[in-house]
Amino acid sequence: MKKYLKYVIAVITAGSCGIWFLPVIVTGEQQLSLLEFMKVSFGFYASTGDTELIYGCIREQFHVFARVIAVFGGVILLEVLLTVALPGVLSYVTSLVGSILNWCAIAAFLWISDSGFDEVENALETVSIDTPVNISFQMLLIFMGVYGIVFVLSLLGIVLCKSSKAKSLETDLTEKMDFAETGFDRKTDADTDPTTVADIWTDAMPATEDQEQVINPAECLEKIYFELSGTGVIVVKGGAKDPAAILEYEVESGEYHIRPLKSMCVFLESGQPFGKGRDYSLTRKTKLYIQEKENMFTLA
């Protein structure tokens, strides 16, 4: 659910821009949308009579504030972009903070516009025009309600991410404890030289010929390196001089990530080669081999 929740939040946030086309300002018998109000404030209108005087007073009072409203619209679009683009909990933190900022922006709009419309009405009275200029609070309450939904969904997304991360860490800790006791799970011939079998927590883990090794997530929480040797492949935790590939396990996605550093050196079990210098995501239970099929590894 948490994978798709951020897209729901992004759609709701983007949909809130619809208020720009709804009647928010009431001037006598006329109703102006937020977009029309901005156009009037920038001076883009053509009218006559009392309407021209009303629009002129609005422009005089709000020509600077209209620019702030335009910036606010850009901020909303940026919130949508970041919510979709950022990974994991960061997307929900962004939408949560964005909803709070949008609430503050609406409150600021109410405060500034209320005093500004009082000035507009006073200016109109000097030319004997008694036309009230008001805000449609119903529309603004709907607008705030939309961001209330965004706020709640963002909190839910953060909780889901925290819960998922906690479960993953618990699982990995259990696996790490198990493999601290057992080391690599190997198929070992009876005549295998025990000196060639290294424990997982040592610096190097050699793979002897005709052995298939099982690599577990706990072993790849930090990068490990596959290094070719005269007898096969050595799996090194650090200090590799000329590695053939780098492997790492990502807890959040539950996938392995491998980057071949040599051409035609890393292959899937089917024989499909991996390109040099490219990053690949591999699911658990995937089998791959280094250079020769005798150097087969299973990603548990």
N, C-alpha and C positions, 0 to 999 in steps of 0.2 A: 504493500500500500504506500509506503513512504517513498517509493521510487516515482510514483505518479502524482502524489499529493502536491508537489511543488508546481506541477503543470496546472493543476486545478487552481492553485493560488494565483499563478501568473495570469490565467484567463480571467479570474474575477477582478484582479487589479487592473488589467487592460480594459475590462468591461466598464470599470468605474469612470473611464474617460467619457462615457456616454452622457455624463451630466453636463458636458460642454454644450450639448445640443438640447438640453431641457430648460424650460423657463425657470430662471432663478431670480431675476430682478423684475419687479412690478413697478411700472411708472404710470399711474392713473389707470387707464383701460388697456394699456399696452403691457406685454410681457416680453422680456428679453432673455434669451439664453446666455450662458456664460460666454460663448463665442461671440454673440452679437454685442454683448456688453464690452468685450475687449475691442471689437472693431470700432464701436462708438468712442471708446476711450482713446484709441489711436487716431481718431478723426476720420475714419472711413465710413461716412454716412452722407446721405443726401435727403434732406427733408425741408419742410417749410413751416411757417407759423410757430405755434407753441412747441411743437415737437422739436423743431430746430433749436429753440432756446433751451429746452430740457436737455437735449443731447449735448449742446454746447457747455452747459453747466457740468454735466457728467464728465465730459472730456477735460475740462479745466481742473476738476477735482481728482480724477483718477488716471491721468495720462501716465504717471509714474508707476502707480500701483498695478496697472494693466501689464507692465513688463514683468513684474514679480509673478503674476498669475501665469504668464507664458512660461516662465522658468519652472514653475510648479508642475506644469504639464509635462515638461521635459524630464523632470525628476521622476514622475510616475512611470514614464516609459523606460527610464534607466532602471527603476526598481524591477520592472517586468523582465528586462534583459538579464539582470544579475540573478534574479530568482531562478531563471531557467538555466543560466550558464554555470553558476557556482555548484560545486559538488557537495553532497551530503548535508550535514547540519548547517553549513554556511549559507545555503540558499534559504533555509527557514529563519535563520537569524536575520538575514537581510530583509526578508518580507515582514518579519516581526517589527524590526526597527523602522522600516518604511511605513507600516500602518500607524505607528505612534507619531512619526513625523507628519504624516498626512492629517492625523487628528489635530495636531498642533497648528498646522497650516490652515485648516478649516476654522479653528477657533480664532486665529489671527485675522482671517478674512472677515469673520463676523464682527470682530471688534473694530477693525479699520473701516469696513464698509458702513457700519452703523453710524459712526461719527462722520464719515464722508457724506452719507446721504442726508444727514442733518444739515450739513453745509450747503448741499445742493438745494434742499427745500428752502433754506433761508435766502439763497441767491435768487430763487424763483419768486419768492414773495416780494422782492424789491421791484420786480417787473410785473407784479399783480397776477402771477400765475400760482394758483393754489392746487398743486398736484403732488400728492404724496409719492415718495420713492421708497420702496421697501424691498426686503429680501424674502424670498419664499423659503421659510424655515423648514417646511415639509420636505423640499428637495434636499436641503442640506442634511436633514436628519437621515434621509435615505442614504445619502453619500457616506455619512458617518457609520451607518449600520453596515454598509458594504465593507468598510475597513475593520469593523468589529468582527465580521466573519473571517477576514484575512488574518486578524490577530489570533483568533481561536485556532484556526487551521495551522498557523505557524507554530503555535505552542504545541499542538498535537504532533506536528512533524519533528520538532526538537525532541519531544519525549520518545517518539518511536526510534529516532536515530540513537539516542542515548541508550535505550533499552537494547537495541540491536548490537551496539558496540560492546555493551556489558556482557551480553551472551557470547559474543565472538571471543572476547578476552578470556572469559571463563573456560570456553572450549579449548582455546589454544593453550591456556595454562595447564589444563588437564593432559593434553597431548604432550606438552613439553615435559611434564612430570613422568608420563609413561615412557617416553623415549629417552629420558635421562637414565632410566633403569635398563632399557632394552637396547638402546642405540639403533643402528640401521637394521631393518628387517631384511635378511638376505637369504638367498638360496645358495648354500655353501656345499661344494663337493667334499667328500671325505678326505681327499688328499690335498685340500687347499692349505697353503702355508699360512698359519695363523698370524704371522708377522705382517702379512699384507692386508689384514682386516683391521681398520682403524675405527675407534669409537667416534660417534657423531660429535662429541664435544672437543675432539682434538682438532688441530689446525688443518689436517689433510685426511681425506677419506678415499683411499684408492679403490678402484673397481677392477677386479681381476677378470681374466678372460672367461667368457661363458657364464658370467654372473649377471643376473638381473636385479637391480637395486630398487628399493622403494624409498622415495623421498617424501617426507611428511611436512605439513605446514610449519610445525615447530622448528624444523631445521632451516627454514627459509625466511624466518622473520627478519633476519639480516641477509644481505646478498651473499650467495655462494657462487663459486666460479668452477667451471669445468675446464680442466687443463689436460691436454694430451701428454702422454708419457710413452716410454718405450714399451710398457706392458699393458697399456690400455688408457683409461681415463682416471684422473685424480680429481676429486671434488674438494675444493679448498675454500675455507671460510675467509681467508684474507691473505694478502701477499702473493697473489698469483702473478707469475712473471709474464706469461703469454697465454691468457685464457682463451678458450674457444667460444665460451658463452657465459652469460651472467643470468642467474635465476633468483627470483624473489617471490615471496608469497604476500599478497595484500589481504589483510584481515577484513577490511570493510566490504570489498567486492567478493571475497571468497575465491579468488582466482590466483593462479600463478602468472608471473610475467617473465618472459625470457627474451634476451637480446643476443643473437649470435654475433660473434666478433670475427668470425672467419667464414669465407664463402664455402658452400657445399660441405658443411661440417655438422650441422644440426638437422635432424630429420624426424618426422613423425614415424610411427610404427609402419604406416603404409608406404613409406619411402618418399613422401613429399618433403622437399627441402625448405628450410627457412632462409630468407634473404639476410645477407650480412648487414649489420647496423640497424635493423628494423626491430621494433618492439611488438611482441605477440602476447596475447592473453590466452591462457590455457586453463580449461576446467580441470577439476580434480578427476582422477582415474585416467588421465591422458598418459599414453606411453610414447616415449621418444628415445632416440639413440644418438650418440655422438660418434660421427665418422663411420663406424661399423656397427652392424646389428648386434654384435657381441657386447657392445657397450650400451645396453638397453636400460632405461630408467622408467619407473612408474611414479607418477605424481599422485600420491594418495590423497 
